[in-house]
Amino acid sequence: METKMKKLTPDLMVADVTESIRFYVDILGFSLDLVVPENERIIEEELQADRKYAYAAVHRDEAFVMFMRQDEYRKG
């Protein structure tokens, strides 16, 4: 029996999570699912102007993309 993949969600390492979200949402038509502020263990559902983010997830239809700030990944 062949196993088929139903979904693939890339996790992209980016320099700026907020700018990546803005591009995907404003230009490509994705919707924001969640953001995680740097140095916090909380999940938010929208961007706040005064925050920097370490991680985020967006989607459009059945396409999902996650972003992780490069320096956060290197801390790993």
C-alpha positions as CSV (number, residue, x, y, z in Angstrom):
1,M,0.0,0.0,0.0
2,E,1.4,3.4,-1.0
3,T,1.4,6.2,1.6
4,K,0.5,9.6,0.2
5,M,1.4,12.9,1.7
6,K,-1.5,15.2,2.4
7,K,0.2,18.3,3.6
8,L,3.7,19.8,3.6
9,T,4.5,22.8,5.8
10,P,7.9,24.3,5.2
11,D,9.6,26.1,8.1
12,L,11.6,28.9,6.6
13,M,14.5,30.6,8.4
14,V,14.1,34.4,7.9
15,A,15.9,37.5,9.0
16,D,12.7,39.4,10.0
17,V,9.5,37.5,10.9
18,T,7.3,40.6,10.8
19,E,8.5,41.5,7.3
20,S,8.0,37.9,6.1
21,I,4.4,37.9,7.5
22,R,3.6,41.2,5.8
23,F,4.9,39.9,2.4
24,Y,3.0,36.7,2.6
25,V,-0.2,38.3,3.9
26,D,-0.2,41.6,1.9
27,I,1.3,40.4,-1.4
28,L,0.6,36.7,-1.6
29,G,-2.8,36.7,0.1
30,F,-2.0,34.4,3.1
31,S,-3.7,34.7,6.5
32,L,-1.8,34.9,9.8
33,D,-2.4,32.0,12.1
34,L,-0.1,32.7,15.0
35,V,3.0,34.6,16.1
36,V,5.3,34.0,19.0
37,P,7.1,37.1,20.5
38,E,10.8,36.9,21.1
39,N,11.8,35.8,24.6
40,E,8.3,34.7,25.5
41,R,6.4,31.4,25.6
42,I,3.0,32.7,24.5
43,I,1.1,32.5,21.2
44,E,-0.6,35.6,19.8
45,E,-3.1,35.7,16.9
46,E,-2.2,39.1,15.5
47,L,0.8,41.4,15.1
48,Q,1.5,44.1,17.7
49,A,3.4,47.2,16.5
50,D,5.7,47.3,19.5
51,R,6.8,43.6,19.4
52,K,9.6,41.6,17.7
53,Y,8.7,38.0,16.8
54,A,10.7,34.8,16.8
55,Y,8.2,32.5,15.1
56,A,5.0,32.7,13.0
57,A,2.7,30.6,10.9
58,V,0.5,31.6,7.9
59,H,-1.7,29.8,5.5
60,R,-3.6,30.2,2.2
61,D,-6.1,27.5,1.3
62,E,-4.2,24.3,2.1
63,A,-0.8,25.8,1.8
64,F,0.9,26.4,5.2
65,V,4.2,28.2,5.9
66,M,6.1,28.7,9.1
67,F,8.8,31.3,9.8
68,M,11.5,31.2,12.4
69,R,14.0,34.0,12.9
70,Q,17.5,32.9,11.9
71,D,19.1,33.9,15.2
72,E,16.4,32.0,17.2
73,Y,17.2,28.9,15.1
74,R,20.9,29.1,15.8
75,K,20.2,29.3,19.6
76,G,18.4,26.0,19.2
